[in-house]
């Protein structure tokens, strides 16, 4: 799983503006593309929060590698977008987390997944 921060930011920005977006996290070339509202795969139907320490070791390693390659500016922008998106911020708060702990996201099949890293 590899996603670019630009794709992540596009997905969150689109979510906060109410426009559909789809970010794929597969393959060597990350993609972000706008879809039409009639394409149900682009609609965010749910948000899940995953603590990376709960992931399988091979998946956790990939998420940690992605986080290590992401600049602080990109993370700051991503976290700001999350804070500006009430549903995403609420999902984190329900788990006792904040956007400061989010290191990556993925949007697939209508599910926004926020990957958080705790101490």
C-alpha positions, 0 to 999 in steps of 0.5 A, spaced: 500 500 500 503 506 497 499 513 497 502 519 495 500 525 500 498 529 494 492 524 493 491 524 500 490 531 501 486 531 494 481 526 498 480 530 504 479 536 501 474 534 496 471 530 502 471 537 506 468 540 500 463 535 499 465 533 492 467 526 491 474 523 490 477 517 490 485 515 492 487 509 490 493 506 494 495 500 489 501 499 485 507 504 484 504 510 481 499 513 486 493 516 483 487 521 484 481 522 480 475 526 480 469 521 479 462 523 477 456 523 483 453 517 479 459 513 481 457 510 488 465 508 489 467 515 490 462 517 495 464 516 502 459 512 506 463 511 512 470 512 516 474 508 520 480 509 524 485 504 524 491 504 529 497 502 525 500 498 531 494 493 530 495 492 523 499 485 520 506 487 521 507 487 513 502 492 512 504 496 518 511 496 515 508 499 509 504 504 512 510 506 517 515 507 510 509 511 507 509 516 513 517 516 513 517 519 506 511 524 508 514 531 509 512 535 515 508 540 511 504 535 507 502 532 514 501 538 517 496 540 511 493 533 511 491 534 519 489 541 517 484 538 512 482 532 517 480 537 522 476 541 517 472 535 516 467 534 522 466 527 520 473 525 520 475 529 526 469 526 530 471 519 528 478 520 531 475 523 537 470 517 538 477 513 538 480 518 543 485 520 538 486 527 534 489 528 527 496 529 530 496 522 530 494 521 523 500 518 519 496 516 512 489 515 509 486 511 504 479 512 500 477 505 497 470 503 496 466 508 499 471 507 506 475 513 508 481 509 513 485 514 517 491 510 520 493 513 526 500 512 530 500 512 538 505 512 543 
